[in-house]
């Protein structure tokens, strides 16, 4: 039972646009499962005043928030204290208000991806050859947690080669990581050993229904193709990967797992994710 004299803890997800966000539904499912009561709302912040909207939320007594596109880097800059994960990502997707009034920033995207790959899809990343497509914010947020799994190699391929090279250089102290343009993938044409075990699409290409120019010899047998996007229909990348014989997964599990980690940071209880992933899949279909 909740005490009517006690205000209910308030959380929000900030983004623009954000009306499509499944986060309120996911966090209410976690709250039900763990027997907690909280309010979780979407908030579309104006592109030029995320800081003002966040200040108002803090003044109103907000306890924590998720941050999505395009405010993750701005949220990073506004925090008083940053977790090592947020520092590595250069972006914040989870905010928490400390009792001392300080704003704490963390990033749960990478751990969400790794948990989805390893726990929900049974992948072992240690010793494997990983390929990340794209070198924007979505890619940057997951490189360090992927390297922490100790893959044999992580290659970043991007339309703009220089961005992939710069991203790889940024993370080179953490493991075996390289970067290049689409042409840097042509090695796998000649060498079977240079194919990839796990290929993660972190580009925005799926949004416009475009397929990056990938060689037909990209995947090892039993490779997994993962698209960070999710929806009722498989993305064009997953359709192509499936036609190449790869096992496929979309980013719905990552969405739920990053939310579970945020919930754990705020509420100190780790929700079960399996049933929530299944129910969310049905909800979207
Ligand atoms: P996000 O924060 O979602 O990663 P971003 O920083 O704009 O967004 O990065 C988008 C990524 O998708 C980039 O790697 C971009 O490639 P460029 O660096 O060359 O711009 C990639 N991307 C976007 N549209 C694409 C397309 N049609 N084909 C291939 N890559 C695409």
Boltz pocket constraint, residues with backbone or C-beta under 6 A from the ligand:
constraints:
  - pocket:
      binder: B
      contacts: [[A, 133], [A, 134], [A, 135], [A, 136], [A, 137], [A, 138], [A, 139], [A, 158], [A, 159], [A, 160], [A, 163], [A, 202], [A, 203], [A, 204], [A, 205], [A, 208], [A, 210], [A, 211], [A, 212]]
      max_distance: 6.0
